[in-house]
Amino acid sequence: MIDKESIEKKYSIGVDLGGTNITSAIINRQGEIASSLKIRTLAEKGKEATIKRIIKAIYENIAQSAIAPDDIIGIGIGAPGPLDIKRGIINFAPNLPGWRDVPLKKILEDKFNMKIFLENDANAAAWGERCFGAGQGINDLVCFTLGTGIGGGIIIDGKIYHGNNCGAGELGHMTVNKSGPRCNCGNYGCLEAYSSATGVKNRIIDRIKKGIKSEFLNFDNDNLFDSLRLKSIFQAARKGDILTSDIVEDAISYLGIAIANIANILNPEMVVLVGGITNEGNKLLIPLIKEVKKRAFYSNYKSLKIVIGKLAGNAGVVGAAALPWILNTYSC
Amino acid sequence: MIDKESIEKKYSIGVDLGGTNITSAIINRQGEIASSLKIRTLAEKGKEATIKRIIKAIYENIAQSAIAPDDIIGIGIGAPGPLDIKRGIINFAPNLPGWRDVPLKKILEDKFNMKIFLENDANAAAWGERCFGAGQGINDLVCFTLGTGIGGGIIIDGKIYHGNNCGAGELGHMTVNKSGPRCNCGNYGCLEAYSSATGVKNRIIDRIKKGIKSEFLNFDNDNLFDSLRLKSIFQAARKGDILTSDIVEDAISYLGIAIANIANILNPEMVVLVGGITNEGNKLLIPLIKEVKKRAFYSNYKSLKIVIGKLAGNAGVVGAAALPWILNTYSC
C-alpha cells in the first residue's frame, strides 16, 4: 500500500534495462518525461559492472534533472527474463551474461532511499500504454511488444496480470505452426520465430543461403544479420520481391492469428502493438486487422480495438516509472 | 450482492440447457446433488416449446426432491451460444432452432420467485470444477470442455473471467493450423476442427470417402457420423490403424499445443479437462502432457497441473447451480 505522503509526490523514476542500453527517465503524474538519459549496458563486462551502470544511470538522471529526491516516490525497473517479481529478483536474463538470481530490488533499495519495483519489461510497456498511451482508461488490454523478440503484457481489470508464478503474457511463444522453424526458446513454430525482427531476418538468411536472390534488398554477405533492416525488408516485400514477400506475409498473418487467438481467449477491449515493426503503420495494421477479422469470432473482433502504441520507444521506461503508483501490482 | 437471508439458504438449482437434453439438479452448499432430472430438449419443436420444457424440468425437479422452495436460493442456467450475461439474454444458439435474443432470465423470473443467473455452459462447467471438483481452492484455472465442440472457461482470481463483452474463453476457436480444415465457426484450422468429437469424426469421414480403409474400426456406411464412436476410434488408433491413428495423434497434439499456449499466455495454476474424450484417462493425459512440456516455457509447464475434471458429466449443471452463490460474477 502507498501512504498518503507518497501519493502526493510529483515524480517517479523508470529504468528500462536492456541488453544493449539502460534508459532512465523521470516522469510526472501525467506520464510526461521530465528528464531522461540513455547509457550503454556494457553487459559483456559482467553482472557487477552492469549493476554499477544501472546505479550510475539513475544517479545521473536525478542530477541532470535538478529534481529533489524527496519529490520522487520510487523507482520502477523493467527488466528482461524470468523474474521473481514479488521478491524483486532477476532469475535469469539471456542478454545479460552472468545474471542468475540477482536480487536487484534489494541492491537498489540499499543504494537509494526509495521504494523499488521490479517488473517484466513487456508488462512495463503494457502498463505504460495503459496509463499514459493508447490504452488510457481501458481496463482489459493486451500489449504485444514486437522487437528483437516478442513479449506481451496483459492488463485485466486495470491491473497487470501475472499468472500463477509471474509467467503470464509470453505471447511470442504461442505455437502458431506445429512444425514451424525452431525458436530461441527451444520450441518450434512460435510466433516469435515468424514475426519478430530476429525471426524475419533468420528466415531471410536461410533463404539467402539456399541461393534465393532478392531483386530489391541490399545486404552485406559478410555481415548478413546486422546488415538486414526491417524497414528495407518490408519495402522490398511490397514490391513483390521473391526473397522477402512470403516471409513478410507470414510475419503479418501469424501475428494476425496470434491476435485473433487472444481475441477468442481473452476478449479484451484493446490490443496495443509496440516496437520497431509498428513503424510500418497502416501498412502493417490494415492486413493485420483483415487477418484477425477472418479468424476471430465476429463479436470478439467487432468489439476489439487494434492499435499502435502512442509512446513509441518510451512505453517500457514510462510504464516502469508508473509502477510505484499502482496498488496491488504483485498478485502472482 | 446477496443478502444475509439468502446466504443461509441450503440449496440451489442448476440447469444445463443442451441441444439434446435439459438437466436440472438441486445441490447443497457442498455441491452434492440432492436430486436431479433429465428430459429431452425437443429443440426441434421450437423456442416456446423448449422454454416450457425448461420450466417443466425445474418444477418436476423441485417436486421430486421434496425440498421446500423457500430453502432454495436461486436458479443458475448454463446455456450455449453467445449470451448477454448481464441482461440474461440468449442472443443465439446454434443447436436451439429459433432462439434469437431470448430473455430467458426474465422469463424464468416471472415463473419462479427466485433469483435467476444465466451463464455460458462452458463457464458453468469451469465454475463447477472450481467450486466442487478438481479445482477446489484454485484461483487461476482454465477449463477445456471437450465434447461435440470445444468450449472453455477461465477463472481468474477466483472469479469467472468474461472479457470485454462476455466473449472470453472460446478456446476451441484458437487457430492451431493456419491452413487446417474448415471449422463450424467459419475459420480454418481451429482447435475444435481437430480435437472435438465432431472434428475427429469429420476428418475420419473425409478419409473414408477418399477410400482409406480401416483395419480395426467398425462403422455403418449409410450412417457414418452417428455410427462412429470416439472410444472405438481411440482404440483403433492405438492398434496402429491407418485410418484413425494420425487423426487421433493430431487431436491430442493440437490439444497439447492449445494447452501450452494457454500456459504461456495465462500461466494458470491448473488446466481442467472435461467432456467425453476424458474417458480415455491416462491414455489421453500422458501424451498430452508430453506435448505441453515440449511446447510451453519450462517454468509455466512446471507449475501447471493438467488434470481431468472430477464431476464427470455433471460439471455444467453443478457449476450452474453454484452461480447463485457467487458475488460479482458479471464483470463483462
Interface residues (C-beta under 8 A of the other chain):
Chain A: P82 D140 G152 I154 I156 D157 Y161 H162 G163 N164 N165 C166 G167 A168 G169 E170 L171 H173 M174 T175 V176 N177 K178 C185 N187 S253 Y254 I257 A260 N261 I262 A263 N264 I265 L266 N267 P268 E269 K294 R295 A296 F297 S299 N300 S303 L304 S331 C332
Chain B: P82 D140 G152 I154 I156 D157 Y161 H162 G163 N164 N165 C166 G167 A168 G169 E170 L171 H173 M174 T175 V176 N177 K178 C185 N187 S253 Y254 I257 A260 N261 I262 A263 N264 I265 L266 N267 P268 E269 K294 R295 A296 F297 S299 N300 S303 L304 S331 C332
